[in-house]
Amino acid sequence: MKSISIRGALASLSLSMLLSSLGTSIASVGLPTLAEAFSASFQAVQWVVLAYLLSITALIVSIGRLGDLLGRRRLLLIGIALFTVASLLCALAPNLWLLIAARALQGVGAATMMALTMALVSGAVPKEKMGSAMGVLGTMSAIGTSLGPTLGGFLIANLGWQAIFLVNVPVGVLAMGLALYFLPSDRSEKKADRAGFDVPGTLVLVLMLLAYALAMTLGRGTLGPLNMTLLLVTVFGLGVFVFVEHTAESPLVRLTIFRNSQMSAGLVMSMLVTTVVMATMVVGPFYLTGALALDAASVGLVMSTGPLVAALAGVPAGRWVDRLGTYRASTTGLIAMLTGACILPALPMTFGVPGYIVPLAVITAGYALFQAANNTAVMLEIEARQRGVVSGLLGLSRNLGLITGASVMGAVFAFGTASGDILQAQPEAIAQGMRLTFAVAAGLILVALVLGAISKIVSRRLIAPC
């Protein structure tokens, strides 16, 4: 019976992860249709995706902390309900701005699911099975990402744009039912034992993260005056946040947790590696169309290779983590990513599509292994009462990596092409841009490898007998 409960709990958490990742990818494919339906500009309709992303980025850590205080199961149920209702509101929206508002609300629900799934799986699954559980969550996230464009295109073509939001409703109801039945109840605590919620720290963190996300997304990677101002606001906000957390009686994030070298390194490594993964999504379409002369349908098929490999590799990767241990599995994943990132720019264009797909598959499989190992290592290193906020920090690190990767790696690619207009660039110029981008990507993976090695050495010294 216990085995059935664990599987049921994992199923509910997996569906939550699927919904949150599907929410981004399925909406992206509908932007042209939405622009036509609402007679809106592409710049305006982009906020359908941006509002969702901003909500997740700004709130994921705060929601993780709320879960620690109020009960993670209770808050997850609220998050699933909010996401489901917001999905219905998206489908019923009579104009673009109400749709964007509903998407922002949907992002709050997604942030709740992202922040609490890993925290809850840490309590629902035995430690010796944690790697496998993290692999399952990684698989569901990859399935949501890869399924979105295909499912979204099918639904829009046959049922209209409203269907890309309505499809979340039955899945959300199922996830809520499974969570109600299988997830263990939150432990009751006396009011005297409960810490208060850090409102000032939350407000500062939300504003700081919003400023960074907007700096990275507005202007398509160019550092104009507005972007620079927002980055300065981010730096100033970080200083204010550290001060507020030092002086708060019950801080949102206890800064002492960053003294744990493995956890701190894990968060930074997660951001670096996700930045690299985002580079494949940003650069890939331009390279495939501009350098290899593929049509749109072929590009979509090739680009689906990455998420498909991640989906297939997720569960085996989790089992490898349980067998090898988190450090060896994480290092193996990073070495695989580094190998792919070095092979991809080294192969000449004459290798064609196979010369792109094979290194991409190696990078993605390595990422699946790294992610399962890194998430397991970070979640095992913390106290149970801080699982929510640290799970939120893990989600934030990935989101910041995606945002930074889209902006910075896109800018590196544009610089490498040495062309004012990428769409008019010659095939060799685009190939050169791709080579520079993945040279930078390889450098980021090397930094992650070094950080992992240093954190392991430091942790060994700390636990070594005097």
C-alpha beads as a LAMMPS data file, in Angstrom:
LAMMPS data file: protein, C-alpha beads

466 atoms
465 bonds

1 atom types
1 bond types

-500.0 500.0 xlo xhi
-500.0 500.0 ylo yhi
-500.0 500.0 zlo zhi

Masses

1 110.0

Atoms # bond

1 1 1 0.000 0.000 0.000
2 1 1 2.877 2.334 0.822
3 1 1 4.330 1.766 -2.662
4 1 1 0.970 2.696 -4.213
5 1 1 0.828 5.892 -2.127
6 1 1 4.342 6.902 -3.227
7 1 1 3.464 6.302 -6.869
8 1 1 0.200 8.225 -6.516
9 1 1 1.984 11.135 -4.849
10 1 1 4.642 11.132 -7.575
11 1 1 1.919 11.022 -10.246
12 1 1 0.209 14.118 -8.817
13 1 1 3.513 16.014 -8.585
14 1 1 4.476 14.911 -12.109
15 1 1 1.200 16.270 -13.508
16 1 1 1.845 19.561 -11.695
17 1 1 5.281 19.778 -13.334
18 1 1 3.760 18.882 -16.722
19 1 1 1.130 21.632 -16.472
20 1 1 3.607 24.367 -15.540
21 1 1 6.019 23.533 -18.405
22 1 1 3.184 23.053 -20.900
23 1 1 1.890 26.505 -19.969
24 1 1 4.891 28.200 -21.565
25 1 1 5.455 26.136 -24.696
26 1 1 1.833 25.697 -25.769
27 1 1 1.127 29.442 -25.651
28 1 1 4.206 30.362 -27.699
29 1 1 2.947 28.517 -30.784
30 1 1 -0.357 30.398 -30.601
31 1 1 1.052 33.932 -30.755
32 1 1 0.429 34.490 -34.507
33 1 1 -3.163 33.251 -34.149
34 1 1 -3.746 35.454 -31.090
35 1 1 -2.339 38.499 -32.909
36 1 1 -4.844 37.897 -35.701
37 1 1 -7.767 37.116 -33.383
38 1 1 -7.331 40.305 -31.340
39 1 1 -6.003 42.490 -34.191
40 1 1 -2.900 43.155 -32.084
41 1 1 0.773 43.763 -32.887
42 1 1 3.322 41.003 -32.332
43 1 1 4.978 43.170 -29.640
44 1 1 1.684 43.370 -27.731
45 1 1 0.806 39.695 -28.078
46 1 1 4.260 38.663 -26.799
47 1 1 3.045 39.680 -23.338
48 1 1 0.877 36.558 -23.339
49 1 1 4.111 34.599 -22.814
50 1 1 6.013 37.304 -20.939
51 1 1 3.312 37.838 -18.259
52 1 1 3.416 34.122 -17.427
53 1 1 7.213 34.065 -17.266
54 1 1 7.427 37.215 -15.131
55 1 1 4.909 35.887 -12.594
56 1 1 6.879 32.676 -12.145
57 1 1 10.259 34.420 -11.878
58 1 1 9.115 37.063 -9.409
59 1 1 7.082 34.840 -7.073
60 1 1 8.603 31.357 -7.045
61 1 1 10.891 31.885 -4.014
62 1 1 8.235 33.716 -1.970
63 1 1 5.697 30.978 -2.650
64 1 1 8.234 28.353 -1.607
65 1 1 8.620 30.150 1.709
66 1 1 4.846 30.396 2.143
67 1 1 4.690 26.652 1.628
68 1 1 7.162 26.161 4.485
69 1 1 4.980 28.327 6.742
70 1 1 1.417 27.423 5.753
71 1 1 1.818 23.838 4.563
72 1 1 3.133 22.698 1.197
73 1 1 0.285 20.313 0.348
74 1 1 -2.323 22.943 1.149
75 1 1 -0.575 25.590 -0.925
76 1 1 0.037 23.206 -3.832
77 1 1 -3.688 22.443 -3.978
78 1 1 -4.405 26.182 -4.076
79 1 1 -1.813 26.581 -6.847
80 1 1 -3.306 23.800 -8.974
81 1 1 -6.802 25.264 -8.495
82 1 1 -5.557 28.753 -9.387
83 1 1 -3.803 27.487 -12.517
84 1 1 -6.906 25.564 -13.602
85 1 1 -9.301 28.479 -13.049
86 1 1 -6.897 30.906 -14.736
87 1 1 -6.695 28.552 -17.739
88 1 1 -10.478 28.749 -18.042
89 1 1 -10.356 32.552 -17.753
90 1 1 -7.722 32.668 -20.528
91 1 1 -10.059 30.775 -22.853
92 1 1 -12.966 33.101 -21.999
93 1 1 -10.974 36.366 -22.299
94 1 1 -12.845 38.840 -24.596
95 1 1 -9.762 40.976 -25.306
96 1 1 -5.987 40.736 -25.306
97 1 1 -5.324 42.611 -22.062
98 1 1 -7.727 40.459 -20.058
99 1 1 -6.013 37.422 -21.583
100 1 1 -2.633 38.788 -20.452
101 1 1 -4.021 39.387 -16.937
102 1 1 -5.359 35.819 -16.825
103 1 1 -1.964 34.547 -18.009
104 1 1 -0.253 36.438 -15.178
105 1 1 -2.651 34.735 -12.752
106 1 1 -1.915 31.404 -14.416
107 1 1 1.785 32.130 -13.841
108 1 1 1.131 32.479 -10.101
109 1 1 -0.381 28.998 -10.122
110 1 1 2.552 27.675 -12.154
111 1 1 5.046 29.272 -9.745
112 1 1 3.285 27.483 -6.870
113 1 1 3.499 24.118 -8.611
114 1 1 7.138 24.621 -9.611
115 1 1 8.171 25.809 -6.149
116 1 1 6.533 23.003 -4.191
117 1 1 6.802 19.855 -6.326
118 1 1 10.445 19.178 -5.476
119 1 1 9.895 20.121 -1.823
120 1 1 6.992 17.684 -1.575
121 1 1 8.765 14.875 -3.407
122 1 1 11.585 15.157 -0.848
123 1 1 9.095 14.301 1.876
124 1 1 7.089 11.698 -0.046
125 1 1 9.920 9.564 -1.478
126 1 1 12.651 7.658 0.447
127 1 1 16.136 9.142 0.161
128 1 1 17.482 6.143 -1.732
129 1 1 14.843 6.742 -4.448
130 1 1 15.203 10.524 -4.658
131 1 1 17.270 10.457 -7.846
132 1 1 14.670 8.375 -9.665
133 1 1 11.888 10.688 -8.490
134 1 1 13.801 13.772 -9.684
135 1 1 14.349 12.015 -13.015
136 1 1 10.596 11.487 -13.381
137 1 1 9.931 15.180 -12.678
138 1 1 12.587 16.125 -15.242
139 1 1 10.946 13.836 -17.775
140 1 1 7.528 15.408 -17.245
141 1 1 8.997 18.894 -17.598
142 1 1 10.659 17.880 -20.875
143 1 1 7.453 16.254 -22.142
144 1 1 5.542 19.470 -21.422
145 1 1 8.134 21.507 -23.325
146 1 1 8.254 19.172 -26.330
147 1 1 4.522 18.448 -26.442
148 1 1 3.471 22.109 -26.327
149 1 1 4.177 23.198 -29.935
150 1 1 2.767 20.018 -31.494
151 1 1 -0.323 19.843 -29.279
152 1 1 -0.880 23.595 -29.521
153 1 1 -0.715 23.569 -33.303
154 1 1 -3.171 20.656 -33.508
155 1 1 -5.650 22.254 -31.092
156 1 1 -5.562 25.663 -32.793
157 1 1 -6.042 24.139 -36.238
158 1 1 -9.021 22.007 -35.183
159 1 1 -10.657 23.730 -32.192
160 1 1 -9.425 27.338 -32.116
161 1 1 -6.983 29.204 -29.858
162 1 1 -9.192 28.807 -26.772
163 1 1 -8.412 25.071 -26.759
164 1 1 -4.731 25.613 -25.883
165 1 1 -5.913 26.911 -22.507
166 1 1 -8.944 24.671 -22.002
167 1 1 -6.777 21.552 -22.346
168 1 1 -5.260 22.398 -18.936
169 1 1 -8.603 22.175 -17.127
170 1 1 -9.161 18.376 -17.068
171 1 1 -5.453 17.739 -16.368
172 1 1 -5.590 20.254 -13.514
173 1 1 -8.666 18.578 -12.027
174 1 1 -6.928 15.173 -12.243
175 1 1 -3.749 16.534 -10.612
176 1 1 -5.800 18.025 -7.778
177 1 1 -7.683 14.776 -7.199
178 1 1 -4.472 12.758 -7.025
179 1 1 -2.847 15.299 -4.710
180 1 1 -5.855 15.289 -2.362
181 1 1 -5.850 11.507 -2.154
182 1 1 -2.162 10.590 -2.149
183 1 1 -0.099 13.502 -0.773
184 1 1 0.454 13.248 2.999
185 1 1 -1.267 15.900 5.087
186 1 1 0.767 18.861 6.318
187 1 1 2.069 18.540 9.835
188 1 1 0.244 20.796 12.246
189 1 1 2.378 23.225 14.205
190 1 1 1.579 25.409 17.161
191 1 1 1.194 29.076 16.318
192 1 1 4.030 29.889 18.676
193 1 1 6.357 27.678 16.619
194 1 1 5.447 29.316 13.333
195 1 1 7.660 32.063 12.007
196 1 1 6.131 35.160 10.482
197 1 1 6.191 35.983 6.789
198 1 1 8.829 38.473 5.678
199 1 1 6.723 41.036 3.778
200 1 1 9.495 43.666 3.227
201 1 1 11.949 41.032 1.981
202 1 1 9.306 39.571 -0.322
203 1 1 8.468 42.958 -1.867
204 1 1 12.144 43.793 -2.442
205 1 1 12.850 40.378 -3.981
206 1 1 9.797 40.539 -6.271
207 1 1 10.713 44.020 -7.533
208 1 1 14.377 43.035 -7.991
209 1 1 13.509 39.908 -9.980
210 1 1 10.965 41.778 -12.096
211 1 1 13.606 44.393 -12.912
212 1 1 16.109 41.698 -13.962
213 1 1 13.572 39.727 -16.008
214 1 1 12.450 42.862 -17.852
215 1 1 16.069 43.957 -18.429
216 1 1 16.775 40.593 -20.062
217 1 1 13.570 40.355 -22.122
218 1 1 12.896 43.906 -23.344
219 1 1 14.820 45.027 -26.414
220 1 1 15.628 41.456 -27.553
221 1 1 19.029 41.278 -25.878
222 1 1 20.241 44.810 -26.663
223 1 1 21.499 46.846 -23.732
224 1 1 19.670 50.125 -24.261
225 1 1 19.225 52.861 -21.618
226 1 1 16.088 51.182 -20.224
227 1 1 17.823 47.812 -19.908
228 1 1 20.848 49.362 -18.175
229 1 1 18.583 51.241 -15.757
230 1 1 16.734 48.030 -14.911
231 1 1 20.036 46.195 -14.341
232 1 1 21.158 48.975 -11.978
233 1 1 17.845 48.669 -10.146
234 1 1 18.512 44.914 -9.881
235 1 1 21.972 45.434 -8.351
236 1 1 20.646 48.054 -5.932
237 1 1 17.714 45.778 -5.074
238 1 1 20.088 42.903 -4.308
239 1 1 21.956 45.084 -1.794
240 1 1 18.699 46.161 -0.172
241 1 1 17.476 42.558 -0.048
242 1 1 20.644 41.345 1.715
243 1 1 20.299 44.173 4.269
244 1 1 16.616 43.438 4.883
245 1 1 17.247 39.707 5.308
246 1 1 20.092 40.372 7.785
247 1 1 17.823 42.512 9.952
248 1 1 14.547 40.562 9.636
249 1 1 13.366 38.462 12.587
250 1 1 11.974 35.837 10.233
251 1 1 13.724 36.338 6.873
252 1 1 12.265 35.124 3.595
253 1 1 15.623 33.486 2.775
254 1 1 17.981 32.677 5.617
255 1 1 21.289 33.813 4.158
256 1 1 23.121 31.285 6.341
257 1 1 21.904 28.489 4.041
258 1 1 24.338 29.784 1.419
259 1 1 27.197 28.721 3.702
260 1 1 26.407 25.216 2.512
261 1 1 28.871 25.052 -0.365
262 1 1 27.138 22.224 -2.225
263 1 1 23.763 23.952 -2.164
264 1 1 25.164 27.345 -3.225
265 1 1 27.218 25.766 -6.001
266 1 1 24.202 23.729 -7.096
267 1 1 22.084 26.854 -7.564
268 1 1 24.782 28.656 -9.577
269 1 1 25.516 25.546 -11.653
270 1 1 21.813 25.144 -12.409
271 1 1 21.644 28.696 -13.768
272 1 1 24.809 28.274 -15.880
273 1 1 23.738 24.967 -17.381
274 1 1 20.183 26.142 -18.136
275 1 1 21.695 29.146 -19.914
276 1 1 23.499 26.696 -22.196
277 1 1 20.318 24.702 -22.858
278 1 1 18.509 27.913 -23.774
279 1 1 21.276 28.683 -26.286
280 1 1 20.295 25.571 -28.267
281 1 1 16.699 26.839 -28.465
282 1 1 17.677 30.388 -29.467
283 1 1 20.453 29.634 -31.962
284 1 1 19.077 26.392 -33.384
285 1 1 16.263 27.790 -35.575
286 1 1 18.531 30.440 -37.140
287 1 1 21.302 27.939 -37.858
288 1 1 18.946 25.339 -39.314
289 1 1 17.153 27.816 -41.590
290 1 1 20.018 30.179 -42.464
291 1 1 22.968 27.789 -42.680
292 1 1 21.373 24.423 -43.486
293 1 1 18.453 25.843 -45.533
294 1 1 15.704 23.765 -43.846
295 1 1 12.032 24.672 -44.170
296 1 1 9.853 25.491 -41.134
297 1 1 8.440 21.972 -40.789
298 1 1 11.901 20.393 -40.865
299 1 1 13.213 22.918 -38.331
300 1 1 10.378 22.042 -35.956
301 1 1 11.148 18.347 -36.317
302 1 1 14.878 18.807 -35.660
303 1 1 14.249 21.163 -32.723
304 1 1 11.972 18.582 -31.087
305 1 1 15.002 16.258 -30.789
306 1 1 16.264 18.003 -27.648
307 1 1 13.088 17.806 -25.539
308 1 1 12.431 14.271 -26.834
309 1 1 15.880 13.095 -25.694
310 1 1 15.352 14.821 -22.321
311 1 1 11.998 13.064 -21.921
312 1 1 13.483 9.650 -22.758
313 1 1 16.618 10.180 -20.632
314 1 1 14.896 11.548 -17.522
315 1 1 13.925 8.289 -15.777
316 1 1 17.178 6.404 -16.610
317 1 1 19.125 9.475 -15.481
318 1 1 17.347 9.390 -12.129
319 1 1 18.273 5.725 -11.656
320 1 1 21.893 6.535 -12.497
321 1 1 21.867 9.163 -9.750
322 1 1 20.694 6.575 -7.215
323 1 1 23.477 4.202 -8.310
324 1 1 26.408 6.574 -8.882
325 1 1 25.697 9.195 -6.248
326 1 1 24.899 12.832 -6.895
327 1 1 28.442 14.144 -7.426
328 1 1 29.584 11.495 -9.908
329 1 1 26.288 11.635 -11.795
330 1 1 26.365 15.442 -11.929
331 1 1 29.973 15.447 -13.163
332 1 1 29.214 12.798 -15.803
333 1 1 26.282 14.884 -17.052
334 1 1 28.396 18.030 -17.287
335 1 1 31.183 16.190 -19.133
336 1 1 28.603 14.914 -21.643
337 1 1 27.296 18.458 -22.110
338 1 1 30.828 19.783 -22.554
339 1 1 31.560 17.091 -25.146
340 1 1 28.468 17.999 -27.159
341 1 1 29.146 21.738 -26.873
342 1 1 32.683 21.194 -28.219
343 1 1 31.685 18.828 -31.038
344 1 1 28.837 20.994 -32.374
345 1 1 30.936 24.020 -33.458
346 1 1 33.850 21.811 -34.569
347 1 1 31.864 19.935 -37.215
348 1 1 31.744 21.597 -40.646
349 1 1 28.390 22.467 -42.253
350 1 1 28.862 19.609 -44.702
351 1 1 27.781 17.195 -41.948
352 1 1 24.325 18.761 -42.307
353 1 1 21.430 17.876 -40.006
354 1 1 23.113 14.805 -38.398
355 1 1 26.038 17.063 -37.455
356 1 1 23.582 19.170 -35.456
357 1 1 21.265 16.486 -34.048
358 1 1 23.932 14.158 -32.606
359 1 1 25.772 16.809 -30.497
360 1 1 22.383 18.269 -29.470
361 1 1 21.257 14.839 -28.237
362 1 1 24.493 14.466 -26.236
363 1 1 24.027 17.923 -24.664
364 1 1 20.405 17.230 -23.771
365 1 1 21.036 13.758 -22.317
366 1 1 23.870 15.221 -20.242
367 1 1 21.554 17.973 -19.028
368 1 1 18.913 15.419 -17.977
369 1 1 21.506 13.565 -15.887
370 1 1 22.940 16.773 -14.409
371 1 1 19.510 18.135 -13.513
372 1 1 18.391 14.954 -11.736
373 1 1 21.683 14.771 -9.804
374 1 1 21.884 18.462 -8.947
375 1 1 18.267 18.714 -7.782
376 1 1 18.727 15.632 -5.619
377 1 1 21.979 16.931 -4.104
378 1 1 20.487 20.329 -3.247
379 1 1 17.252 18.967 -1.754
380 1 1 19.088 16.352 0.343
381 1 1 21.389 18.989 1.850
382 1 1 18.709 21.083 3.566
383 1 1 16.488 20.862 6.620
384 1 1 12.900 19.745 6.111
385 1 1 11.515 23.108 7.277
386 1 1 13.385 24.943 4.509
387 1 1 12.519 22.640 1.609
388 1 1 9.912 24.996 0.167
389 1 1 12.120 28.059 -0.121
390 1 1 15.112 26.063 -1.436
391 1 1 12.886 24.305 -3.981
392 1 1 11.780 27.802 -5.009
393 1 1 15.406 28.909 -5.313
394 1 1 16.127 25.916 -7.574
395 1 1 13.196 26.853 -9.772
396 1 1 14.358 30.461 -9.802
397 1 1 17.889 29.478 -10.835
398 1 1 16.517 27.583 -13.831
399 1 1 14.192 30.418 -14.796
400 1 1 16.989 32.993 -14.550
401 1 1 19.119 30.706 -16.721
402 1 1 16.388 30.560 -19.367
403 1 1 15.910 34.328 -19.327
404 1 1 19.652 35.052 -19.363
405 1 1 20.302 32.449 -22.037
406 1 1 17.657 33.866 -24.354
407 1 1 19.100 37.361 -24.032
408 1 1 22.858 36.977 -23.579
409 1 1 23.431 33.941 -25.799
410 1 1 21.221 35.517 -28.453
411 1 1 23.411 38.624 -28.293
412 1 1 26.582 36.488 -28.528
413 1 1 25.166 34.763 -31.612
414 1 1 24.289 38.085 -33.256
415 1 1 27.787 39.406 -32.498
416 1 1 29.379 36.259 -33.942
417 1 1 27.552 36.625 -37.240
418 1 1 28.998 40.149 -37.629
419 1 1 25.785 41.063 -39.435
420 1 1 23.366 43.883 -38.786
421 1 1 20.415 41.700 -39.776
422 1 1 20.669 37.986 -38.944
423 1 1 17.871 37.164 -41.376
424 1 1 20.016 38.531 -44.234
425 1 1 23.289 36.961 -43.059
426 1 1 25.173 34.500 -45.260
427 1 1 25.277 30.792 -44.250
428 1 1 28.960 30.946 -43.248
429 1 1 28.316 34.023 -41.092
430 1 1 25.482 32.220 -39.288
431 1 1 27.703 29.162 -38.803
432 1 1 30.391 31.435 -37.334
433 1 1 27.836 32.898 -34.921
434 1 1 26.846 29.403 -33.870
435 1 1 30.500 28.443 -33.282
436 1 1 31.089 31.461 -31.038
437 1 1 27.879 30.829 -29.103
438 1 1 28.797 27.237 -28.313
439 1 1 32.384 28.190 -27.488
440 1 1 30.896 30.459 -24.805
441 1 1 28.525 27.641 -23.811
442 1 1 31.465 25.258 -23.371
443 1 1 33.138 27.871 -21.154
444 1 1 30.033 28.087 -18.956
445 1 1 29.954 24.306 -18.561
446 1 1 33.645 24.322 -17.594
447 1 1 32.855 26.898 -14.908
448 1 1 30.074 24.632 -13.633
449 1 1 32.475 21.668 -13.499
450 1 1 35.017 23.690 -11.521
451 1 1 32.336 24.930 -9.108
452 1 1 31.144 21.375 -8.537
453 1 1 34.677 20.152 -7.824
454 1 1 35.420 23.045 -5.443
455 1 1 32.160 22.565 -3.522
456 1 1 32.907 18.842 -3.147
457 1 1 36.417 19.563 -1.800
458 1 1 35.097 22.187 0.627
459 1 1 32.327 19.899 1.911
460 1 1 34.821 17.065 2.467
461 1 1 37.080 19.337 4.505
462 1 1 34.155 20.513 6.608
463 1 1 33.093 16.988 7.531
464 1 1 36.644 15.612 7.910
465 1 1 37.555 14.745 11.529
466 1 1 39.783 17.286 13.253

Bonds

1 1 1 2
2 1 2 3
3 1 3 4
4 1 4 5
5 1 5 6
6 1 6 7
7 1 7 8
8 1 8 9
9 1 9 10
10 1 10 11
11 1 11 12
12 1 12 13
13 1 13 14
14 1 14 15
15 1 15 16
16 1 16 17
17 1 17 18
18 1 18 19
19 1 19 20
20 1 20 21
21 1 21 22
22 1 22 23
23 1 23 24
24 1 24 25
25 1 25 26
26 1 26 27
27 1 27 28
28 1 28 29
29 1 29 30
30 1 30 31
31 1 31 32
32 1 32 33
33 1 33 34
34 1 34 35
35 1 35 36
36 1 36 37
37 1 37 38
38 1 38 39
39 1 39 40
40 1 40 41
41 1 41 42
42 1 42 43
43 1 43 44
44 1 44 45
45 1 45 46
46 1 46 47
47 1 47 48
48 1 48 49
49 1 49 50
50 1 50 51
51 1 51 52
52 1 52 53
53 1 53 54
54 1 54 55
55 1 55 56
56 1 56 57
57 1 57 58
58 1 58 59
59 1 59 60
60 1 60 61
61 1 61 62
62 1 62 63
63 1 63 64
64 1 64 65
65 1 65 66
66 1 66 67
67 1 67 68
68 1 68 69
69 1 69 70
70 1 70 71
71 1 71 72
72 1 72 73
73 1 73 74
74 1 74 75
75 1 75 76
76 1 76 77
77 1 77 78
78 1 78 79
79 1 79 80
80 1 80 81
81 1 81 82
82 1 82 83
83 1 83 84
84 1 84 85
85 1 85 86
86 1 86 87
87 1 87 88
88 1 88 89
89 1 89 90
90 1 90 91
91 1 91 92
92 1 92 93
93 1 93 94
94 1 94 95
95 1 95 96
96 1 96 97
97 1 97 98
98 1 98 99
99 1 99 100
100 1 100 101
101 1 101 102
102 1 102 103
103 1 103 104
104 1 104 105
105 1 105 106
106 1 106 107
107 1 107 108
108 1 108 109
109 1 109 110
110 1 110 111
111 1 111 112
112 1 112 113
113 1 113 114
114 1 114 115
115 1 115 116
116 1 116 117
117 1 117 118
118 1 118 119
119 1 119 120
120 1 120 121
121 1 121 122
122 1 122 123
123 1 123 124
124 1 124 125
125 1 125 126
126 1 126 127
127 1 127 128
128 1 128 129
129 1 129 130
130 1 130 131
131 1 131 132
132 1 132 133
133 1 133 134
134 1 134 135
135 1 135 136
136 1 136 137
137 1 137 138
138 1 138 139
139 1 139 140
140 1 140 141
141 1 141 142
142 1 142 143
143 1 143 144
144 1 144 145
145 1 145 146
146 1 146 147
147 1 147 148
148 1 148 149
149 1 149 150
150 1 150 151
151 1 151 152
152 1 152 153
153 1 153 154
154 1 154 155
155 1 155 156
156 1 156 157
157 1 157 158
158 1 158 159
159 1 159 160
160 1 160 161
161 1 161 162
162 1 162 163
163 1 163 164
164 1 164 165
165 1 165 166
166 1 166 167
167 1 167 168
168 1 168 169
169 1 169 170
170 1 170 171
171 1 171 172
172 1 172 173
173 1 173 174
174 1 174 175
175 1 175 176
176 1 176 177
177 1 177 178
178 1 178 179
179 1 179 180
180 1 180 181
181 1 181 182
182 1 182 183
183 1 183 184
184 1 184 185
185 1 185 186
186 1 186 187
187 1 187 188
188 1 188 189
189 1 189 190
190 1 190 191
191 1 191 192
192 1 192 193
193 1 193 194
194 1 194 195
195 1 195 196
196 1 196 197
197 1 197 198
198 1 198 199
199 1 199 200
200 1 200 201
201 1 201 202
202 1 202 203
203 1 203 204
204 1 204 205
205 1 205 206
206 1 206 207
207 1 207 208
208 1 208 209
209 1 209 210
210 1 210 211
211 1 211 212
212 1 212 213
213 1 213 214
214 1 214 215
215 1 215 216
216 1 216 217
217 1 217 218
218 1 218 219
219 1 219 220
220 1 220 221
221 1 221 222
222 1 222 223
223 1 223 224
224 1 224 225
225 1 225 226
226 1 226 227
227 1 227 228
228 1 228 229
229 1 229 230
230 1 230 231
231 1 231 232
232 1 232 233
233 1 233 234
234 1 234 235
235 1 235 236
236 1 236 237
237 1 237 238
238 1 238 239
239 1 239 240
240 1 240 241
241 1 241 242
242 1 242 243
243 1 243 244
244 1 244 245
245 1 245 246
246 1 246 247
247 1 247 248
248 1 248 249
249 1 249 250
250 1 250 251
251 1 251 252
252 1 252 253
253 1 253 254
254 1 254 255
255 1 255 256
256 1 256 257
257 1 257 258
258 1 258 259
259 1 259 260
260 1 260 261
261 1 261 262
262 1 262 263
263 1 263 264
264 1 264 265
265 1 265 266
266 1 266 267
267 1 267 268
268 1 268 269
269 1 269 270
270 1 270 271
271 1 271 272
272 1 272 273
273 1 273 274
274 1 274 275
275 1 275 276
276 1 276 277
277 1 277 278
278 1 278 279
279 1 279 280
280 1 280 281
281 1 281 282
282 1 282 283
283 1 283 284
284 1 284 285
285 1 285 286
286 1 286 287
287 1 287 288
288 1 288 289
289 1 289 290
290 1 290 291
291 1 291 292
292 1 292 293
293 1 293 294
294 1 294 295
295 1 295 296
296 1 296 297
297 1 297 298
298 1 298 299
299 1 299 300
300 1 300 301
301 1 301 302
302 1 302 303
303 1 303 304
304 1 304 305
305 1 305 306
306 1 306 307
307 1 307 308
308 1 308 309
309 1 309 310
310 1 310 311
311 1 311 312
312 1 312 313
313 1 313 314
314 1 314 315
315 1 315 316
316 1 316 317
317 1 317 318
318 1 318 319
319 1 319 320
320 1 320 321
321 1 321 322
322 1 322 323
323 1 323 324
324 1 324 325
325 1 325 326
326 1 326 327
327 1 327 328
328 1 328 329
329 1 329 330
330 1 330 331
331 1 331 332
332 1 332 333
333 1 333 334
334 1 334 335
335 1 335 336
336 1 336 337
337 1 337 338
338 1 338 339
339 1 339 340
340 1 340 341
341 1 341 342
342 1 342 343
343 1 343 344
344 1 344 345
345 1 345 346
346 1 346 347
347 1 347 348
348 1 348 349
349 1 349 350
350 1 350 351
351 1 351 352
352 1 352 353
353 1 353 354
354 1 354 355
355 1 355 356
356 1 356 357
357 1 357 358
358 1 358 359
359 1 359 360
360 1 360 361
361 1 361 362
362 1 362 363
363 1 363 364
364 1 364 365
365 1 365 366
366 1 366 367
367 1 367 368
368 1 368 369
369 1 369 370
370 1 370 371
371 1 371 372
372 1 372 373
373 1 373 374
374 1 374 375
375 1 375 376
376 1 376 377
377 1 377 378
378 1 378 379
379 1 379 380
380 1 380 381
381 1 381 382
382 1 382 383
383 1 383 384
384 1 384 385
385 1 385 386
386 1 386 387
387 1 387 388
388 1 388 389
389 1 389 390
390 1 390 391
391 1 391 392
392 1 392 393
393 1 393 394
394 1 394 395
395 1 395 396
396 1 396 397
397 1 397 398
398 1 398 399
399 1 399 400
400 1 400 401
401 1 401 402
402 1 402 403
403 1 403 404
404 1 404 405
405 1 405 406
406 1 406 407
407 1 407 408
408 1 408 409
409 1 409 410
410 1 410 411
411 1 411 412
412 1 412 413
413 1 413 414
414 1 414 415
415 1 415 416
416 1 416 417
417 1 417 418
418 1 418 419
419 1 419 420
420 1 420 421
421 1 421 422
422 1 422 423
423 1 423 424
424 1 424 425
425 1 425 426
426 1 426 427
427 1 427 428
428 1 428 429
429 1 429 430
430 1 430 431
431 1 431 432
432 1 432 433
433 1 433 434
434 1 434 435
435 1 435 436
436 1 436 437
437 1 437 438
438 1 438 439
439 1 439 440
440 1 440 441
441 1 441 442
442 1 442 443
443 1 443 444
444 1 444 445
445 1 445 446
446 1 446 447
447 1 447 448
448 1 448 449
449 1 449 450
450 1 450 451
451 1 451 452
452 1 452 453
453 1 453 454
454 1 454 455
455 1 455 456
456 1 456 457
457 1 457 458
458 1 458 459
459 1 459 460
460 1 460 461
461 1 461 462
462 1 462 463
463 1 463 464
464 1 464 465
465 1 465 466
